[in-house]
Amino acid sequence: MDEMNRDGPRVILVEDNPVDIELVRGYFEGSGPCCKLEVLEDGEAALELVESRLRPIMAEGRPCKTVLILDLNLPGTDGREVLRHVKSDDVLRALPVIVCTSSELQSDITESYLLGANSYMVKPTDSTEFARVLEKTCRFWVQMARLP
């Protein structure tokens, strides 16, 4: 069985801010949901992963049980391009993508939803609040929602 779906749900965090990465890792290592966390620090790595590892699973109709948490402002290929790629693809579009970014601009929110984001959340600046928001988000997507 492929590593992407044998161990239960997986969260792939695409984030370049080391502070945010450590906060999310701490959450998953502490009281986080029972799932694997994989961290990618740029859009190119995210595109490579979805094409090489998720696409084959989803193309065969097997469950990949994966949620993508995506920052918009990434070096190189930004989150908008990753979102556009995933949601415009007939095989990948069922993959839940949660935009998690510092931008509160209505234009970014609207564009993300028009591109197919399943959810948009603004990262709280307070680390305790960020952990609380992350907990609620992950609890829904990993424990309550049924993933493709």
Phi and psi in degrees as GROMACS dihedral restraints (atoms count N, CA, C in turn):
[ dihedral_restraints ]
;  ai    aj    ak    al  type     phi  dphi    fc
    3     4     5     6     1   -65.4    20    10
    4     5     6     7     1   142.7    20    10
    6     7     8     9     1   -62.3    20    10
    7     8     9    10     1   -23.7    20    10
    9    10    11    12     1   -70.2    20    10
   10    11    12    13     1   -19.8    20    10
   12    13    14    15     1  -131.6    20    10
   13    14    15    16     1     5.5    20    10
   15    16    17    18     1   -84.2    20    10
   16    17    18    19     1   -23.0    20    10
   18    19    20    21     1  -102.7    20    10
   19    20    21    22     1    21.1    20    10
   21    22    23    24     1    85.9    20    10
   22    23    24    25     1  -164.1    20    10
   24    25    26    27     1   -61.0    20    10
   25    26    27    28     1   150.3    20    10
   27    28    29    30     1  -134.7    20    10
   28    29    30    31     1   137.7    20    10
   30    31    32    33     1  -110.7    20    10
   31    32    33    34     1   127.0    20    10
   33    34    35    36     1  -107.8    20    10
   34    35    36    37     1   115.7    20    10
   36    37    38    39     1   -97.5    20    10
   37    38    39    40     1   122.9    20    10
   39    40    41    42     1  -110.0    20    10
   40    41    42    43     1   101.9    20    10
   42    43    44    45     1  -152.0    20    10
   43    44    45    46     1   138.2    20    10
   45    46    47    48     1  -107.8    20    10
   46    47    48    49     1    -6.9    20    10
   48    49    50    51     1   -85.0    20    10
   49    50    51    52     1   114.6    20    10
   51    52    53    54     1   -58.8    20    10
   52    53    54    55     1   -34.4    20    10
   54    55    56    57     1   -65.9    20    10
   55    56    57    58     1   -45.8    20    10
   57    58    59    60     1   -65.5    20    10
   58    59    60    61     1   -38.7    20    10
   60    61    62    63     1   -60.9    20    10
   61    62    63    64     1   -46.4    20    10
   63    64    65    66     1   -66.3    20    10
   64    65    66    67     1   -35.9    20    10
   66    67    68    69     1   -62.8    20    10
   67    68    69    70     1   -45.1    20    10
   69    70    71    72     1   -66.7    20    10
   70    71    72    73     1   -43.8    20    10
   72    73    74    75     1   -58.8    20    10
   73    74    75    76     1   -44.1    20    10
   75    76    77    78     1   -59.9    20    10
   76    77    78    79     1   -40.2    20    10
   78    79    80    81     1   -62.1    20    10
   79    80    81    82     1   -47.3    20    10
   81    82    83    84     1   -68.9    20    10
   82    83    84    85     1   -34.0    20    10
   84    85    86    87     1   -75.2    20    10
   85    86    87    88     1   -27.2    20    10
   87    88    89    90     1   -88.6    20    10
   88    89    90    91     1   -98.5    20    10
   90    91    92    93     1  -103.0    20    10
   91    92    93    94     1    16.9    20    10
   93    94    95    96     1   -66.8    20    10
   94    95    96    97     1   169.4    20    10
   96    97    98    99     1   -66.0    20    10
   97    98    99   100     1   160.4    20    10
   99   100   101   102     1   -76.3    20    10
  100   101   102   103     1    85.8    20    10
  102   103   104   105     1  -159.0    20    10
  103   104   105   106     1   167.2    20    10
  105   106   107   108     1   -88.7    20    10
  106   107   108   109     1   143.8    20    10
  108   109   110   111     1  -113.2    20    10
  109   110   111   112     1   131.0    20    10
  111   112   113   114     1  -123.3    20    10
  112   113   114   115     1   133.4    20    10
  114   115   116   117     1  -112.8    20    10
  115   116   117   118     1   131.2    20    10
  117   118   119   120     1  -122.8    20    10
  118   119   120   121     1   140.6    20    10
  120   121   122   123     1  -104.2    20    10
  121   122   123   124     1     4.1    20    10
  123   124   125   126     1  -155.4    20    10
  124   125   126   127     1   165.5    20    10
  126   127   128   129     1   -67.3    20    10
  127   128   129   130     1   -34.0    20    10
  129   130   131   132     1   -61.0    20    10
  130   131   132   133     1   -44.5    20    10
  132   133   134   135     1   -63.5    20    10
  133   134   135   136     1   -37.3    20    10
  135   136   137   138     1   -65.1    20    10
  136   137   138   139     1   -45.2    20    10
  138   139   140   141     1   -62.8    20    10
  139   140   141   142     1   -41.0    20    10
  141   142   143   144     1   -61.9    20    10
  142   143   144   145     1   -44.0    20    10
  144   145   146   147     1   -64.2    20    10
  145   146   147   148     1   -47.6    20    10
  147   148   149   150     1   -64.6    20    10
  148   149   150   151     1   -34.7    20    10
  150   151   152   153     1   -75.7    20    10
  151   152   153   154     1   -43.2    20    10
  153   154   155   156     1   -86.6    20    10
  154   155   156   157     1   -28.2    20    10
  156   157   158   159     1  -114.8    20    10
  157   158   159   160     1   -40.0    20    10
  159   160   161   162     1   -84.9    20    10
  160   161   162   163     1   -43.0    20    10
  162   163   164   165     1   -53.7    20    10
  163   164   165   166     1   -48.6    20    10
  165   166   167   168     1   -59.8    20    10
  166   167   168   169     1   -38.9    20    10
  168   169   170   171     1   -65.8    20    10
  169   170   171   172     1   -49.9    20    10
  171   172   173   174     1   -68.3    20    10
  172   173   174   175     1   -33.8    20    10
  174   175   176   177     1   -64.3    20    10
  175   176   177   178     1   -30.7    20    10
  177   178   179   180     1   -84.9    20    10
  178   179   180   181     1    -3.7    20    10
  180   181   182   183     1    80.3    20    10
  181   182   183   184     1    11.2    20    10
  183   184   185   186     1   -84.0    20    10
  184   185   186   187     1   149.2    20    10
  186   187   188   189     1   -70.7    20    10
  187   188   189   190     1   136.7    20    10
  189   190   191   192     1  -106.6    20    10
  190   191   192   193     1   -14.8    20    10
  192   193   194   195     1    45.8    20    10
  193   194   195   196     1    50.7    20    10
  195   196   197   198     1  -127.6    20    10
  196   197   198   199     1   140.4    20    10
  198   199   200   201     1  -120.3    20    10
  199   200   201   202     1   135.3    20    10
  201   202   203   204     1  -103.8    20    10
  202   203   204   205     1   120.5    20    10
  204   205   206   207     1  -104.2    20    10
  205   206   207   208     1   117.6    20    10
  207   208   209   210     1  -124.0    20    10
  208   209   210   211     1   123.7    20    10
  210   211   212   213     1   -79.8    20    10
  211   212   213   214     1   146.5    20    10
  213   214   215   216     1   -80.3    20    10
  214   215   216   217     1   -39.3    20    10
  216   217   218   219     1   -96.6    20    10
  217   218   219   220     1    86.9    20    10
  219   220   221   222     1  -115.4    20    10
  220   221   222   223     1   154.4    20    10
  222   223   224   225     1   -68.8    20    10
  223   224   225   226     1   147.9    20    10
  225   226   227   228     1    70.0    20    10
  226   227   228   229     1  -123.7    20    10
  228   229   230   231     1   -68.6    20    10
  229   230   231   232     1   116.2    20    10
  231   232   233   234     1   -83.8    20    10
  232   233   234   235     1   174.3    20    10
  234   235   236   237     1   -62.2    20    10
  235   236   237   238     1   -30.7    20    10
  237   238   239   240     1   -62.7    20    10
  238   239   240   241     1   -40.4    20    10
  240   241   242   243     1   -67.8    20    10
  241   242   243   244     1   -39.6    20    10
  243   244   245   246     1   -62.8    20    10
  244   245   246   247     1   -47.8    20    10
  246   247   248   249     1   -59.5    20    10
  247   248   249   250     1   -47.0    20    10
  249   250   251   252     1   -57.8    20    10
  250   251   252   253     1   -44.6    20    10
  252   253   254   255     1   -62.9    20    10
  253   254   255   256     1   -49.6    20    10
  255   256   257   258     1   -63.2    20    10
  256   257   258   259     1   -48.0    20    10
  258   259   260   261     1   -81.0    20    10
  259   260   261   262     1   -11.3    20    10
  261   262   263   264     1   -95.8    20    10
  262   263   264   265     1    -0.9    20    10
  264   265   266   267     1   -98.1    20    10
  265   266   267   268     1   128.6    20    10
  267   268   269   270     1   -60.2    20    10
  268   269   270   271     1   -32.4    20    10
  270   271   272   273     1   -82.5    20    10
  271   272   273   274     1   -43.4    20    10
  273   274   275   276     1   -85.6    20    10
  274   275   276   277     1   -17.7    20    10
  276   277   278   279     1   -60.6    20    10
  277   278   279   280     1   -19.7    20    10
  279   280   281   282     1   -75.4    20    10
  280   281   282   283     1   -12.8    20    10
  282   283   284   285     1   -65.8    20    10
  283   284   285   286     1   120.8    20    10
  285   286   287   288     1   -66.8    20    10
  286   287   288   289     1   129.1    20    10
  288   289   290   291     1  -121.8    20    10
  289   290   291   292     1   119.5    20    10
  291   292   293   294     1  -106.0    20    10
  292   293   294   295     1   117.0    20    10
  294   295   296   297     1   -80.5    20    10
  295   296   297   298     1   125.4    20    10
  297   298   299   300     1  -130.7    20    10
  298   299   300   301     1   103.5    20    10
  300   301   302   303     1  -143.5    20    10
  301   302   303   304     1   168.1    20    10
  303   304   305   306     1   -85.2    20    10
  304   305   306   307     1   -11.0    20    10
  306   307   308   309     1   -75.9    20    10
  307   308   309   310     1   126.6    20    10
  309   310   311   312     1  -104.0    20    10
  310   311   312   313     1     8.3    20    10
  312   313   314   315     1   -65.8    20    10
  313   314   315   316     1   129.5    20    10
  315   316   317   318     1   -58.6    20    10
  316   317   318   319     1   -34.4    20    10
  318   319   320   321     1   -63.6    20    10
  319   320   321   322     1   -37.4    20    10
  321   322   323   324     1   -69.4    20    10
  322   323   324   325     1   -40.1    20    10
  324   325   326   327     1   -62.5    20    10
  325   326   327   328     1   -50.8    20    10
  327   328   329   330     1   -61.3    20    10
  328   329   330   331     1   -47.9    20    10
  330   331   332   333     1   -59.5    20    10
  331   332   333   334     1   -42.3    20    10
  333   334   335   336     1   -60.9    20    10
  334   335   336   337     1   -45.0    20    10
  336   337   338   339     1   -67.7    20    10
  337   338   339   340     1   -37.6    20    10
  339   340   341   342     1   -65.0    20    10
  340   341   342   343     1   -31.0    20    10
  342   343   344   345     1   -78.5    20    10
  343   344   345   346     1   -10.5    20    10
  345   346   347   348     1   111.1    20    10
  346   347   348   349     1    11.1    20    10
  348   349   350   351     1   -56.0    20    10
  349   350   351   352     1   141.5    20    10
  351   352   353   354     1   -82.7    20    10
  352   353   354   355     1   -21.8    20    10
  354   355   356   357     1  -162.5    20    10
  355   356   357   358     1   154.4    20    10
  357   358   359   360     1  -135.1    20    10
  358   359   360   361     1   124.4    20    10
  360   361   362   363     1  -132.9    20    10
  361   362   363   364     1   142.3    20    10
  363   364   365   366     1   -92.2    20    10
  364   365   366   367     1   129.1    20    10
  366   367   368   369     1   -65.7    20    10
  367   368   369   370     1   121.5    20    10
  369   370   371   372     1   -65.2    20    10
  370   371   372   373     1   146.2    20    10
  372   373   374   375     1   -75.7    20    10
  373   374   375   376     1   -25.0    20    10
  375   376   377   378     1   -82.3    20    10
  376   377   378   379     1   126.6    20    10
  378   379   380   381     1   -64.6    20    10
  379   380   381   382     1   -34.6    20    10
  381   382   383   384     1   -65.8    20    10
  382   383   384   385     1   -43.2    20    10
  384   385   386   387     1   -66.7    20    10
  385   386   387   388     1   -39.0    20    10
  387   388   389   390     1   -60.8    20    10
  388   389   390   391     1   -44.5    20    10
  390   391   392   393     1   -61.9    20    10
  391   392   393   394     1   -39.2    20    10
  393   394   395   396     1   -65.8    20    10
  394   395   396   397     1   -44.2    20    10
  396   397   398   399     1   -64.9    20    10
  397   398   399   400     1   -43.0    20    10
  399   400   401   402     1   -61.4    20    10
  400   401   402   403     1   -41.7    20    10
  402   403   404   405     1   -59.4    20    10
  403   404   405   406     1   -48.3    20    10
  405   406   407   408     1   -63.8    20    10
  406   407   408   409     1   -41.4    20    10
  408   409   410   411     1   -64.1    20    10
  409   410   411   412     1   -49.2    20    10
  411   412   413   414     1   -67.1    20    10
  412   413   414   415     1   -37.4    20    10
  414   415   416   417     1   -58.6    20    10
  415   416   417   418     1   -43.5    20    10
  417   418   419   420     1   -65.6    20    10
  418   419   420   421     1   -55.3    20    10
  420   421   422   423     1   -72.5    20    10
  421   422   423   424     1   -29.1    20    10
  423   424   425   426     1   -98.5    20    10
  424   425   426   427     1   -34.8    20    10
  426   427   428   429     1  -103.2    20    10
  427   428   429   430     1   -30.7    20    10
  429   430   431   432     1  -101.0    20    10
  430   431   432   433     1   -46.1    20    10
  432   433   434   435     1   -73.2    20    10
  433   434   435   436     1   149.9    20    10
  435   436   437   438     1   -93.5    20    10
  436   437   438   439     1   122.1    20    10
  438   439   440   441     1   -94.2    20    10
  439   440   441   442     1   146.9    20    10
